[in-house]
Structure formats: C-alpha cells, structure tokens
Amino acid sequence: MKSKRPHWIYYREVFRSKFQAKCIQAKLEDNWENGYEIGPLVEVKRLKTNKYIVRYTYDEVM
C-alpha cells in the first residue's frame, strides 16, 4: 500500500521573523480546538532567504 503525501496549503504571507510565523500557526491551531472536525497539521518552514512561511493541511493521512 502506497502512502499518500499531504496536500499543503500555504498561508498568503512571508514573515521576517519566526515569532510572527508562530503566532499565525497558533491562530490556525486554536480555531479548531473546540471544533467537531480534526484540526489541521500546521508547520513553520524557513526559506533560504531567512524568512518564514506557514503551511497547513487537513489531510488525515501522514
């Protein structure tokens, strides 16, 4: 059985600091805390330009 790769959705901004990106990550995760659905998997990634992006997925298979 072949494992499916997640389909990532990228947040619309690029951030100068990791702190800014982590704040967006927390907001995305908190919006689903009391929901009835499984929350998204959220990641902060550093780019080669030393800026940060936030990406998330709703796929349940990891």
Secondary structure, 3 states (H helix, E strand, C coil): CCCCCCCCEECCCCECCHHHHHHHHHHHHHCCCCCCCCCCEEEEEECCCCCEEEEEECCCCC
